[in-house]
């Protein structure tokens, strides 16, 4: 059975910096470093979660709530528009 490799925190930090600061893709950096792309993506994700401050998380939650409200509003407006289209077509075909 093959043992999973252990990487030092310093190595992980340097690998994450390649992706976050230097613009390498996770796949490219992983290939160059000899690690799996999924492991590097997980390190990047963990890094971003650790560095995200509480206000950013709250802002994100607020933005998600706003998006949900806007999607709900959009669906309602689309429904209203369809009703008005049908009403206009109905009254246009009605004899005077």
Secondary structure, DSSP 8 states (H G I E B T S, - for coil): --------HHHHHHHHHHHHTT---HHHHHHHHTS-HHHHHHHHHHHHHHH--HHHHHHHHHHHHHHHHHHHHHHHHHHHHHHHHHHHHHHHHS--
